[in-house]
Structure formats: C-alpha cells, structure tokens
Amino acid sequence: MSPHIALLRAVNVGGRKVLKDDLLGLAGDLGFDEAKTLLASGNLVLWGEAEGGAALEKRLEDGLEARMGLRTDFMVRSPAELAAIIAGNPYTAQAQDHPSHLVVNFLKSPISAEDVGVLRAAITGPETFEARTLELYVDFPISIADSVLDRDWKKTKRSPVGTTRNWNTVLKLAQMVGL
C-alpha cells in the first residue's frame, strides 16, 4: 500500500468546515484501507491501492462534493514528491530560524515563467518566494498575518490555485508517511 498526501484548499476558513470525521469518512467512502489527518486544516494521508496525482485529486473532489455538497480543490503529492519538496527548499536558513513563517504553496497546476514574473513584480512587502513547477516556497520574514502578499497577488488576477502549509506542517506530513 502506498501512501498519498492529500491537501484541501480553503477549508475551515470562511464557514467552509471539513472536520476530521468528514475526511476519514471520505477516505472510507472511497475505499482506502487506512487514513489519518493532521491538524484541522485539511491534511489527509491515505493508504491503499489507488492512482495518484490528478486522477486521485478528481476522485477526492467528487467524493467530497457527493458526501458534503462542498466543492473544493485537493492537491495530492506522493511521498517521493514530498521528499523532493523538502530537499529542494531554497530557504534552509529560514526553515531553521522561523519555520512557521516559511510556507509551501502546493499548486494545482504548473506555474508559468510569465506568471512567476507577474507575481514577483506584484510584491510590495518584505516577502520573497521561489517557484518550482508545482510549488511556491514563500518566506514571510516578519509576519504572515500582517503580510499584504495575498492582496497583492489577487490584484494581478494571476494568483495560482493551490493550498499553503507552513514548514512545520510539511515536516509533520513527511513523518506521517515515513520520510
């Protein structure tokens, strides 16, 4: 049985509640042998025979909609992909100094070089980011709560579809899948 890391977008904010029991029930509905959640922010690790990637994302999205009437995006990564994300972190010093202010935005689809340029030009605060094909690593040196980065990106109308996890959560997910 291979594990899959499934990350939900925009849940447990703005009235969109998806609780632990909902996620575990969804996993059972879809026939997974085992499932575990991490925190209350849409982190689900699934074990079972299943396809990964976009096919599993669609299956989870359709299943959640059928179960709860809620349509939201899932971003699925394999343990190997998560290991590469961790190894490829361009902000190793920040991961040590302030891991809760370093985030990975797991993207739904690849980000283009053009969009990276537009997003980089939109930053008006002290934040910095590095883009990979399906991830953005973002360092918030001062405060995530006080950042205007999200607002700046939304103004571009090119903000990527994804879901964000801080570095501490990324490492906990890695532990859950035996990395």
C-alpha positions as CSV (number, residue, x, y, z in Angstrom):
1,M,0.0,0.0,0.0
2,S,1.4,3.3,-1.0
3,P,0.5,6.5,0.9
4,H,-0.9,9.6,-0.7
5,I,-0.8,13.1,0.8
6,A,-4.0,14.9,0.0
7,L,-4.2,18.6,0.9
8,L,-7.5,20.5,0.8
9,R,-7.8,24.1,-0.3
10,A,-9.7,26.8,1.6
11,V,-11.4,24.7,4.3
12,N,-12.1,25.6,7.9
13,V,-12.0,29.2,7.0
14,G,-14.9,31.4,6.0
15,G,-17.5,28.9,7.2
16,R,-16.3,26.0,5.0
17,K,-16.0,23.4,7.7
18,V,-14.5,20.0,6.9
19,L,-13.8,18.1,10.1
20,K,-11.5,15.2,10.8
21,D,-14.5,12.8,10.8
22,D,-15.6,14.1,7.4
23,L,-12.1,13.4,5.9
24,L,-11.9,10.0,7.5
25,G,-15.4,9.2,6.3
26,L,-14.5,10.4,2.8
27,A,-11.5,8.1,2.8
28,G,-13.7,5.2,3.8
29,D,-16.3,6.0,1.2
30,L,-13.5,5.9,-1.5
31,G,-12.2,2.5,-0.2
32,F,-8.9,3.5,1.4
33,D,-7.6,0.9,3.8
34,E,-6.3,3.5,6.3
35,A,-6.4,7.3,6.6
36,K,-5.0,9.8,9.1
37,T,-5.5,13.5,9.4
38,L,-3.1,16.2,10.7
39,L,-4.3,19.3,12.4
40,A,-7.7,20.8,11.4
41,S,-6.6,22.4,8.2
42,G,-7.4,19.8,5.5
43,N,-4.4,17.5,5.7
44,L,-5.2,13.9,4.8
45,V,-2.8,10.9,4.4
46,L,-4.3,7.9,2.7
47,W,-3.1,4.3,2.3
48,G,-4.4,2.0,-0.3
49,E,-4.2,0.9,-3.8
50,A,-5.1,3.9,-5.9
51,E,-3.9,6.1,-8.7
52,G,-2.2,9.3,-7.6
53,G,-1.9,12.8,-9.0
54,A,-4.7,14.4,-10.9
55,A,-6.9,11.3,-11.1
56,L,-6.9,11.0,-7.3
57,E,-7.5,14.7,-6.9
58,K,-10.6,14.5,-9.0
59,R,-11.8,11.4,-7.2
60,L,-11.4,13.2,-3.8
61,E,-13.0,16.4,-5.1
62,D,-16.0,14.5,-6.5
63,G,-16.3,12.4,-3.3
64,L,-16.2,15.4,-1.0
65,E,-18.9,17.1,-3.1
66,A,-21.1,14.0,-3.0
67,R,-20.6,13.5,0.7
68,M,-20.9,17.1,1.9
69,G,-22.1,19.2,-1.0
70,L,-18.8,21.1,-0.9
71,R,-16.6,21.6,-4.0
72,T,-13.0,22.5,-3.3
73,D,-9.6,21.6,-4.7
74,F,-7.3,18.8,-3.5
75,M,-3.6,18.8,-4.2
76,V,-2.1,15.3,-4.0
77,R,1.6,14.5,-3.6
78,S,3.4,11.2,-3.3
79,P,6.0,10.6,-0.5
80,A,8.7,10.9,-3.2
81,E,7.3,14.2,-4.3
82,L,7.2,15.5,-0.7
83,A,10.8,14.3,-0.2
84,A,11.8,16.3,-3.2
85,I,10.0,19.4,-2.0
86,I,11.8,19.2,1.3
87,A,15.2,18.6,-0.3
88,G,14.6,21.4,-2.7
89,N,13.8,24.0,-0.1
90,P,15.7,27.2,-1.2
91,Y,15.2,28.7,2.3
92,T,17.1,26.4,4.6
93,A,18.2,29.1,7.0
94,Q,14.6,30.4,7.3
95,A,13.4,26.8,7.9
96,Q,15.7,26.8,11.0
97,D,15.1,30.4,12.1
98,H,11.3,30.8,11.6
99,P,9.7,27.6,10.2
100,S,6.2,28.8,10.9
101,H,6.8,31.8,8.6
102,L,8.1,29.7,5.8
103,V,5.4,28.2,3.7
104,V,5.0,25.9,0.7
105,N,2.1,26.6,-1.6
106,F,1.2,23.3,-3.2
107,L,-0.1,24.2,-6.7
108,K,-2.9,22.6,-8.6
109,S,-1.2,23.0,-12.0
110,P,2.3,24.1,-13.1
111,I,3.1,27.8,-12.9
112,S,4.4,29.5,-15.9
113,A,7.5,31.7,-16.0
114,E,5.3,34.6,-17.1
115,D,3.1,34.2,-14.0
116,V,6.2,34.0,-11.8
117,G,7.3,37.3,-13.2
118,V,3.9,38.9,-12.7
119,L,3.7,37.7,-9.1
120,R,7.3,38.7,-8.3
121,A,6.6,42.3,-9.6
122,A,3.4,42.5,-7.5
123,I,5.2,42.0,-4.2
124,T,5.2,45.2,-2.2
125,G,6.3,43.8,1.2
126,P,9.4,42.1,2.5
127,E,8.3,38.6,1.4
128,T,10.2,36.6,-1.1
129,F,9.4,33.5,-3.0
130,E,10.9,30.8,-5.2
131,A,8.9,28.9,-7.7
132,R,9.2,25.3,-8.8
133,T,6.9,23.6,-11.2
134,L,4.1,22.7,-8.7
135,E,5.2,24.6,-5.6
136,L,5.9,28.1,-4.4
137,Y,8.2,28.4,-1.4
138,V,7.4,31.7,0.4
139,D,9.3,33.4,3.2
140,F,7.5,35.8,5.4
141,P,10.4,37.3,7.4
142,I,8.1,39.5,9.6
143,S,4.6,38.2,9.9
144,I,2.2,36.2,7.8
145,A,-0.8,37.8,9.4
146,D,0.4,41.3,8.6
147,S,1.5,40.5,5.1
148,V,-0.1,42.1,2.0
149,L,1.2,39.5,-0.3
150,D,-2.1,37.7,-0.8
151,R,-3.8,41.0,-1.5
152,D,-1.0,42.0,-3.9
153,W,-1.3,38.7,-5.8
154,K,-5.1,38.9,-6.1
155,K,-4.7,42.2,-7.8
156,T,-2.8,40.5,-10.5
157,K,-5.7,38.1,-11.2
158,R,-2.9,35.5,-11.7
159,S,-2.7,34.2,-8.2
160,P,-2.1,30.4,-8.5
161,V,-4.6,27.9,-7.4
162,G,-3.1,26.0,-4.5
163,T,-3.1,25.4,-0.8
164,T,-0.5,26.6,1.7
165,R,1.2,24.7,4.6
166,N,3.9,26.1,6.8
167,W,7.2,24.3,7.1
168,N,6.4,22.7,10.4
169,T,3.3,21.0,8.8
170,V,5.3,19.9,5.8
171,L,7.8,18.1,8.1
172,K,5.0,16.5,10.1
173,L,3.4,15.2,6.9
174,A,6.7,13.8,5.9
175,Q,6.9,12.0,9.3
176,M,3.4,10.6,8.8
177,V,4.5,8.9,5.5
178,G,7.8,7.6,6.9
179,L,10.2,10.1,5.5
